[in-house]
Amino acid sequence: MADPRTGRVRLGSATGRWVLLSTVLGSGMAMIDGTAVNVALPRIGIDLDAKLSALQWAVNAYMLTLAGLILLGGSLGDRYGRRKVFLTGVVWFALSSALCGIAPNAELLIAARALQGVGGALLAPGSLAIIQSAFRPDDRASAVGAWAGLGGVAGAVGPVLGGWLVGGPGWRWVFFINLPLAAVVVVPALRHIPESRDDTATGRFDVPGAALAALALGSLTFALTVASTQPASAAWAAGIAIVLGTVFIMVERRSPAPMVPLGLFSSRLFSVVNTVTVLIYGALGGVIFFLVLQLQVTAGFSPLLAGLALLPLTLLMLAFSARAADLGKRIGPHIPLTAGPVVAGIGVLLMLRVGPGASYLTEVLPAATVLGAGMTLLVAPLTATVLDSVDNRRAGTASGVNNAAARTGSLLAIAALPSLVGLSGSEYQSRTAVDAAFYGAMWTCAGLLAAAGLLAWFGIRAGVGAPENSDAVCVSCSLSVPPPAATR
């Protein structure tokens, strides 16, 4: 049975502040790590003598387990206790971070990053669920808003902190810093966060669905990663991915409690918006991966300055997403979801000016600002439209699927882009090779954004509205995923 204190915590109380601190730091720990690791990639490659494919897997191993298990993690929290599963995830994340920090080679780093993703899948869904279950109904909206705003700050801090750590004590501290952060989360959480669970949960979990999804995505990721260097292996892996994906669909259709209710996709609007999400976040993931390489290898930026290049994106989303949500309410998502990707694509094309001897103020900052403006315009209406495309009772599941779609887009883009633009092996350490590949990657990412805008224009009818409270957490903006859904 749920703790009797559930739903009775006041935001202004000492307990309320501890609950807020613990959940913000818990989710912020994963958010900071995700952006900081990107900045560290060039130094990780040099230090571990790793090929580019290993750097791709250092990012993708984390996203693969996170995307494949995050919906299952939310179900575990509902059944066995949100605080229990959240804290298990925090400790798991911290211990796997320590393994990342001491990894002597790329293979062990990749394995540890996959374990990190498992921890992230356990802690990420519980953070917002704890906020919504612990606080009194009249304090809930303010608590969610505070959680979201502080989470946005964590997203902004990530690349800058990562750049400072990489340029100072070293890239391993990008992972070691999670240990004290986890301690600050666990101690007050054990004392102040009331346990809560869904007493109607059946205990049935779609473990086969989660395993098949992760294996299918992993096979497809491998195929895309080695396509240019091992075409035969890539073909086999692609075939395995198709078989596993087909079996996944069959299992989900027959499961009494599917991880991904396929009935959601009977809504044309839901299907269109999730395809738009894959395209947008695939482009964004590719931009971030290649921009970090271009700035440090070709332009000669320090890790800290390279981290600052990503800051305008998060700051603009943090400052103006609430206004973008209001705009979406007034005019519907049709125009924002069409214009947003187009504006973001223009920002990506402006990045073509970033090359040897580039200036942060004249080349990097304008491009990042335009990209951030486009993302700001689209991110809140994107979440609103996902929620509006399904029944209220399925809002949480729909948001989870949309978040998984965004992570899948980034995962596939980072796997496929290097092969598409002809970058492999140790060529990421060559200024000439990176510069040429960056040019092709930016054109490809701009094309993905243009495709997203066109799909939104033709696939989302004018006049589709947004739910009244869909912008409750739109200020919680990450470079990795759309903002999560709050209770409507």
C-alpha distance (Angstrom), angle and dihedral (degrees) to the residues before:
residue distance angle dihedral
M1 . . .
A2 3.78 . .
D3 3.79 120.0 .
P4 3.84 111.2 -91.2
R5 3.81 89.4 -128.7
T6 3.79 89.9 64.2
G7 3.78 110.3 120.3
R8 3.81 92.9 11.2
V9 3.81 104.4 89.1
R10 3.82 114.8 115.5
L11 3.79 116.6 -138.7
G12 3.80 92.8 -137.5
S13 3.81 94.1 52.5
A14 3.79 126.2 95.9
T15 3.80 89.5 -112.3
G16 3.80 90.6 51.0
R17 3.79 91.6 52.8
W18 3.81 91.7 49.8
V19 3.80 91.5 48.9
L20 3.80 89.9 50.8
L21 3.82 93.2 46.9
S22 3.80 93.5 49.4
T23 3.79 95.7 48.6
V24 3.80 94.2 43.5
L25 3.80 93.3 49.8
G26 3.80 91.7 44.2
S27 3.79 95.4 53.7
G28 3.82 91.3 34.3
M29 3.80 90.7 56.2
A30 3.81 90.8 62.2
M31 3.81 92.1 41.3
I32 3.81 93.9 51.1
D33 3.79 91.7 46.6
G34 3.80 93.0 51.6
T35 3.80 94.5 55.8
A36 3.79 97.5 34.5
V37 3.80 94.2 55.3
N38 3.81 91.3 58.9
V39 3.80 90.3 59.0
A40 3.81 90.5 49.7
L41 3.82 96.8 52.3
P42 3.83 99.5 96.4
R43 3.81 92.3 50.4
I44 3.82 91.8 44.4
G45 3.80 89.7 53.4
I46 3.79 93.7 50.5
D47 3.80 95.0 43.8
L48 3.82 95.2 47.7
D49 3.83 94.7 35.5
A50 3.79 88.0 -124.5
K51 3.78 129.3 168.2
L52 3.79 121.8 -124.8
S53 3.81 91.7 -101.3
A54 3.81 88.6 60.0
L55 3.81 90.5 53.4
Q56 3.81 89.1 50.0
W57 3.79 90.1 52.8
A58 3.80 91.6 45.9
V59 3.80 85.7 64.9
N60 3.79 99.6 32.2
A61 3.82 98.6 46.5
Y62 3.81 88.0 63.0
M63 3.81 94.7 45.3
L64 3.80 92.1 44.7
T65 3.81 96.6 58.7
L66 3.79 91.9 36.9
A67 3.82 94.4 52.1
G68 3.79 92.8 42.1
L69 3.80 97.0 48.9
I70 3.81 107.4 28.4
L71 3.81 94.9 93.0
L72 3.80 89.8 48.7
G73 3.81 89.3 49.4
G74 3.79 91.1 57.7
S75 3.80 91.1 50.6
L76 3.80 91.7 50.4
G77 3.80 90.3 53.7
D78 3.80 92.5 50.5
R79 3.81 91.1 50.8
Y80 3.81 105.4 37.3
G81 3.81 102.6 25.6
R82 3.77 130.3 -66.4
R83 3.80 95.1 -129.3
K84 3.80 92.3 47.8
V85 3.80 94.8 50.7
F86 3.82 92.3 40.5
L87 3.82 92.2 53.8
T88 3.80 91.4 43.8
G89 3.79 87.2 55.5
V90 3.80 93.1 48.0
V91 3.82 93.0 51.5
W92 3.81 91.6 42.9
F93 3.80 90.5 50.0
A94 3.81 92.3 49.3
L95 3.80 95.1 48.6
S96 3.81 92.7 47.2
S97 3.82 88.4 47.7
A98 3.79 88.2 56.8
L99 3.81 88.8 52.1
C100 3.80 89.1 51.9
G101 3.79 90.4 50.7
I102 3.81 94.7 53.0
A103 3.83 96.3 38.7
P104 3.83 107.9 134.8
N105 3.81 94.3 -162.7
A106 3.77 142.2 19.7
E107 3.81 95.1 -101.2
L108 3.81 93.8 59.5
L109 3.81 91.0 42.8
I110 3.81 90.2 55.3
A111 3.82 91.7 48.8
A112 3.80 91.2 49.1
R113 3.81 90.9 48.5
A114 3.81 89.2 54.5
L115 3.81 88.4 53.4
Q116 3.80 89.0 49.3
G117 3.79 88.7 57.2
V118 3.80 90.4 55.4
G119 3.81 89.3 54.0
G120 3.77 90.7 47.8
A121 3.81 90.9 51.5
L122 3.81 89.3 55.4
L123 3.80 98.5 45.6
A124 3.81 103.8 35.5
P125 3.84 99.6 65.6
G126 3.81 92.4 43.2
S127 3.79 96.3 57.1
L128 3.80 97.3 69.7
A129 3.81 92.5 31.9
I130 3.82 89.9 58.3
I131 3.80 91.2 50.1
Q132 3.79 92.0 51.4
S133 3.80 95.0 45.6
A134 3.81 101.0 40.3
F135 3.81 103.7 49.9
R136 3.78 128.2 73.0
P137 3.82 113.7 -98.6
D138 3.80 93.3 -110.8
D139 3.83 91.0 51.9
R140 3.79 96.4 41.5
A141 3.80 99.3 89.2
S142 3.82 91.8 49.0
A143 3.80 91.2 46.8
V144 3.81 91.9 50.4
G145 3.80 90.0 47.7
A146 3.81 92.0 50.5
W147 3.80 91.1 46.7
A148 3.78 90.2 49.7
G149 3.79 96.0 46.9
L150 3.79 93.7 48.1
G151 3.80 89.6 45.5
G152 3.79 88.4 54.8
V153 3.80 89.2 54.2
A154 3.82 88.7 53.2
G155 3.79 89.4 52.9
A156 3.80 90.4 52.2
V157 3.80 93.1 47.4
G158 3.83 94.8 50.5
P159 3.82 103.0 79.1
V160 3.81 93.2 38.1
L161 3.80 93.0 48.8
G162 3.81 89.8 45.6
G163 3.79 91.7 51.6
W164 3.81 91.9 48.9
L165 3.82 93.0 48.5
V166 3.81 93.9 46.4
G167 3.80 91.9 49.1
G168 3.82 92.4 42.9
P169 3.81 124.3 33.0
G170 3.81 91.9 2.0
W171 3.81 142.0 -97.3
R172 3.80 93.6 -72.3
W173 3.81 88.7 70.1
V174 3.80 89.3 64.0
F175 3.82 83.0 74.4
F176 3.81 101.2 30.7
I177 3.80 91.7 58.3
N178 3.80 88.6 69.3
L179 3.81 91.2 69.6
P180 3.83 97.6 68.2
L181 3.81 90.2 37.9
A182 3.80 89.8 55.3
A183 3.80 91.2 50.0
V184 3.81 90.0 53.5
V185 3.81 88.5 52.3
V186 3.80 100.0 44.6
V187 3.81 101.1 47.9
P188 3.83 99.1 54.3
A189 3.81 92.3 34.9
L190 3.80 92.3 59.1
R191 3.78 90.2 51.7
H192 3.79 104.2 37.3
I193 3.83 112.7 22.5
P194 3.82 111.0 89.6
E195 3.78 115.3 -136.7
S196 3.79 116.3 -113.8
R197 3.77 137.1 175.1
D198 3.76 141.0 167.2
D199 3.81 105.9 -95.9
T200 3.81 90.3 -162.4
A201 3.81 93.4 57.7
T202 3.80 110.7 118.5
G203 3.78 98.8 -150.3
R204 3.81 92.0 -121.7
F205 3.79 110.1 134.8
D206 3.76 128.1 -171.6
V207 3.80 95.1 -129.1
P208 3.83 93.2 151.4
G209 3.81 90.0 52.2
A210 3.81 92.4 49.7
A211 3.82 92.0 47.5
L212 3.80 93.3 47.4
A213 3.81 92.4 47.5
A214 3.80 92.1 51.1
L215 3.82 93.2 45.5
A216 3.81 93.3 47.0
L217 3.81 91.8 48.6
G218 3.80 90.6 45.1
S219 3.80 92.4 52.1
L220 3.79 92.1 47.7
T221 3.80 91.2 47.1
F222 3.80 91.0 51.5
A223 3.81 90.8 48.9
L224 3.79 92.5 52.3
T225 3.81 93.2 44.0
V226 3.82 95.8 53.9
A227 3.81 98.0 32.2
S228 3.80 94.8 110.3
T229 3.80 98.4 40.3
Q230 3.84 103.8 32.8
P231 3.82 107.7 25.5
A232 3.81 94.7 167.7
S233 3.81 92.7 52.5
A234 3.79 89.6 45.1
A235 3.80 91.4 54.4
W236 3.80 92.1 50.9
A237 3.79 92.0 47.6
A238 3.80 91.6 48.6
G239 3.79 90.3 51.9
I240 3.80 91.1 50.1
A241 3.81 89.5 49.1
I242 3.82 90.8 53.7
V243 3.81 91.9 49.9
L244 3.81 92.9 47.1
G245 3.79 91.6 46.3
T246 3.80 90.6 52.0
V247 3.81 91.5 49.5
F248 3.83 89.2 47.9
I249 3.81 90.9 56.6
M250 3.83 91.0 48.6
V251 3.81 91.8 49.5
E252 3.79 93.1 47.8
R253 3.80 91.3 50.9
R254 3.81 91.9 54.4
S255 3.81 99.8 36.6
P256 3.85 115.9 108.1
A257 3.82 88.5 -146.4
P258 3.82 107.1 25.8
M259 3.77 120.4 -167.0
V260 3.82 88.4 -138.9
P261 3.82 111.7 29.3
L262 3.80 100.4 -144.1
G263 3.78 89.6 -155.3
L264 3.79 87.8 76.8
F265 3.78 88.6 71.1
S266 3.78 91.4 59.0
S267 3.79 83.1 81.8
R268 3.79 105.6 86.3
L269 3.79 90.2 -155.7
F270 3.82 92.2 53.6
S271 3.82 91.3 50.0
V272 3.80 93.4 47.8
V273 3.80 94.9 47.5
N274 3.80 92.9 49.3
T275 3.80 90.7 50.2
V276 3.81 88.3 50.7
T277 3.81 87.8 50.1
V278 3.82 92.5 53.3
L279 3.81 91.0 50.9
I280 3.82 95.3 46.2
Y281 3.78 97.7 45.9
G282 3.79 91.5 40.0
A283 3.80 87.9 57.9
L284 3.79 92.6 44.8
G285 3.81 92.8 49.0
G286 3.80 90.8 50.2
V287 3.82 92.5 48.0
I288 3.79 93.3 51.3
F289 3.82 93.5 46.1
F290 3.81 94.4 50.8
L291 3.81 97.4 35.4
V292 3.79 91.6 59.8
L293 3.81 90.2 51.9
Q294 3.80 93.2 45.6
L295 3.78 94.6 49.2
Q296 3.80 96.2 47.7
V297 3.81 102.1 33.5
T298 3.82 103.1 32.1
A299 3.81 105.1 23.7
G300 3.81 94.9 35.4
F301 3.82 96.0 -128.3
S302 3.78 119.8 163.8
P303 3.84 115.6 -114.5
L304 3.81 89.4 -106.9
L305 3.81 93.6 53.7
A306 3.81 90.1 44.9
G307 3.81 88.2 53.8
L308 3.79 90.4 51.2
A309 3.81 88.8 57.1
L310 3.80 89.4 71.3
L311 3.79 94.8 46.3
P312 3.85 98.6 86.4
L313 3.81 91.0 59.0
T314 3.78 94.0 58.1
L315 3.81 95.6 38.0
L316 3.80 92.7 53.2
M317 3.80 92.3 48.6
L318 3.78 90.7 45.9
A319 3.81 93.4 50.0
F320 3.80 102.6 39.6
S321 3.82 109.7 23.4
A322 3.80 91.7 96.3
R323 3.81 89.3 56.4
A324 3.79 90.4 47.1
A325 3.80 87.8 53.2
D326 3.80 90.3 52.6
L327 3.80 89.5 49.9
G328 3.79 90.0 51.2
K329 3.80 89.7 52.4
R330 3.79 91.9 52.6
I331 3.80 100.7 44.0
G332 3.81 103.4 17.0
P333 3.81 127.2 -118.7
H334 3.82 97.8 -75.3
I335 3.81 97.0 90.0
P336 3.86 98.7 34.6
L337 3.80 92.8 49.1
T338 3.79 90.4 48.8
A339 3.80 99.5 41.5
G340 3.82 96.1 37.8
P341 3.82 96.6 64.2
V342 3.82 90.8 42.7
V343 3.82 92.1 53.4
A344 3.81 90.3 44.9
G345 3.81 89.1 50.4
I346 3.81 90.4 54.0
G347 3.80 88.0 53.3
V348 3.81 89.6 52.2
L349 3.81 91.1 51.1
L350 3.81 89.7 50.5
M351 3.80 86.7 59.7
L352 3.81 88.0 68.8
R353 3.81 84.4 81.3
V354 3.82 89.9 65.2
G355 3.79 107.5 98.9
P356 3.81 142.2 117.1
G357 3.78 110.2 -17.8
A358 3.81 93.1 10.0
S359 3.80 118.4 167.2
Y360 3.79 119.9 -132.3
L361 3.82 93.4 -141.0
T362 3.81 99.3 45.6
E363 3.81 103.6 32.3
V364 3.82 111.0 18.1
L365 3.80 103.4 35.6
P366 3.85 97.6 51.1
A367 3.81 92.3 48.3
A368 3.80 93.4 46.4
T369 3.81 90.8 47.3
V370 3.81 93.9 52.8
L371 3.82 90.6 45.7
G372 3.80 89.4 49.7
A373 3.80 91.5 49.0
G374 3.79 90.8 54.7
M375 3.80 93.2 48.0
T376 3.80 90.6 47.3
L377 3.78 91.1 53.6
L378 3.80 94.0 52.3
V379 3.81 109.2 31.7
A380 3.83 100.0 76.0
P381 3.82 95.8 42.7
L382 3.80 88.3 47.5
T383 3.80 91.9 60.2
A384 3.80 91.3 41.2
T385 3.79 92.2 53.7
V386 3.80 93.3 48.1
L387 3.80 89.7 54.4
D388 3.78 93.6 44.0
S389 3.80 92.1 53.3
V390 3.83 94.5 66.2
D391 3.79 139.7 42.7
N392 3.82 117.0 -79.3
R393 3.80 91.6 -112.3
R394 3.81 89.9 60.6
A395 3.81 96.8 46.3
G396 3.80 94.5 106.2
T397 3.80 93.4 48.8
A398 3.80 91.3 46.1
S399 3.80 90.9 52.0
G400 3.81 90.4 49.0
V401 3.80 91.9 51.6
N402 3.80 90.1 48.4
N403 3.81 91.2 51.5
A404 3.80 89.9 49.3
A405 3.82 89.5 49.8
A406 3.81 90.5 54.1
R407 3.79 92.5 50.1
T408 3.80 90.6 46.5
G409 3.81 90.2 53.2
S410 3.80 91.9 53.4
L411 3.79 91.5 43.6
L412 3.80 94.2 54.0
A413 3.81 94.5 42.0
I414 3.80 93.7 53.0
A415 3.82 89.3 47.4
A416 3.81 96.1 47.5
L417 3.81 106.7 34.0
P418 3.82 100.4 70.4
S419 3.82 90.4 53.7
L420 3.80 91.3 46.4
V421 3.81 93.4 52.4
G422 3.81 96.0 39.8
L423 3.81 101.4 -110.2
S424 3.80 117.9 139.3
G425 3.78 145.3 133.8
S426 3.80 113.3 17.5
E427 3.79 94.4 -26.0
Y428 3.82 90.0 110.0
Q429 3.82 85.9 78.7
S430 3.81 91.7 58.3
R431 3.81 116.8 90.3
T432 3.79 93.3 -152.0
A433 3.82 95.1 47.7
V434 3.81 94.0 46.5
D435 3.80 92.5 47.1
A436 3.81 92.2 53.4
A437 3.80 93.1 44.7
F438 3.82 92.0 47.0
Y439 3.80 90.1 56.4
G440 3.80 92.2 54.0
A441 3.81 93.0 42.6
M442 3.81 93.7 53.6
W443 3.80 92.1 50.8
T444 3.81 89.5 49.6
C445 3.82 93.2 48.7
A446 3.80 91.1 47.3
G447 3.81 87.7 52.3
L448 3.81 91.1 52.7
L449 3.81 90.2 52.1
A450 3.79 91.5 48.1
A451 3.81 89.5 51.3
A452 3.82 89.4 50.7
G453 3.79 90.8 52.4
L454 3.80 92.6 48.7
L455 3.80 92.4 48.0
A456 3.80 90.6 49.8
W457 3.83 91.2 49.0
F458 3.80 94.4 52.0
G459 3.82 99.5 28.4
I460 3.81 103.0 45.5
R461 3.77 111.7 61.5
A462 3.78 118.9 -136.4
G463 3.78 113.3 -101.7
V464 3.82 97.9 38.6
G465 3.78 104.3 142.5
A466 3.79 134.1 -150.3
P467 3.83 128.1 -119.1
E468 3.78 114.5 -101.1
N469 3.79 98.2 -113.1
S470 3.79 99.8 32.1
D471 3.78 92.1 113.1
A472 3.81 94.4 57.9
V473 3.80 92.3 111.1
C474 3.77 101.0 20.2
V475 3.79 90.8 115.1
S476 3.81 88.1 66.0
C477 3.77 94.5 86.3
S478 3.76 124.5 171.3
L479 3.79 131.3 -176.9
S480 3.81 87.6 -132.4
V481 3.81 107.2 50.5
P482 3.79 143.1 5.7
P483 3.82 116.1 -92.8
P484 3.81 115.0 -81.1
A485 3.79 122.0 -107.1
A486 3.77 121.9 -99.3
T487 3.77 123.6 -151.7
R488 3.75 109.9 -80.7
